Amino acid sequence: MIGDNTPAAGNAKNPADIFETGTALMRNGAYADAFLLFSKLKPDENQIAAQYNLGLCYRFAGENQPAFETLEKTFSVMKKKAPIPKNPLIAQKTFAVLSQTEAGQTDYLKPMPQKLPDLLPDAAKRNILRLLIDVCQALENWDAVMNCAAALQPAEKNYENVKKAMDEALKNKGVV
């Protein structure tokens, strides 16, 4: 439409353009068009964020099994990335402050920036696991919920979606 700021899905040619157009479409709520673009990209180690965003599109469409499969493969690739060395005390304090913010509760439901897996692999892993937990909860795969939660750092288990899914998993497994 003339004057519409939504990028056209057909204009993207190379993987970087496809990624940028897909994330812009997601930010504008055009998940169907974003899905078509991200589906064009081959899953490989250089496309972690694109595969995460594809999994997010599946999740928003209620297609939880393909979301699970996509995100599980994405996390397997992401686990191989080494964390960036940092001062643990500063990182822990910064993370504690940021994780308490409103945005920290829902940031994993937004498109993943392409450079996040390389610049902040721990943040990318956390987002993948949090989305996987949501998908596993929807699939009522309680063992997978607990396995994903076990891979999170202790402070990361305080996110609302993680706590809720773990409580539901324990209840359904007859633990609580």
Buried (B, 14 or more C-beta within 10 A) or exposed (E): EEEEEBBEBEEBEEBEEBBBBBBBBBEBEBBEBBBBBBEEBEBEEBBBBBBBBBBBBBBBEEBBEBBBEBBBBBBEBBEEBEEEEEEEEEBEEEBEEEBEEEEBBEBBBBBBBBEBBEEBBBBBBBBBBBBBBBBBBBBEBBEBBBBBBEBBBEEBEBBEBBEEBBEBBBEEEEEE
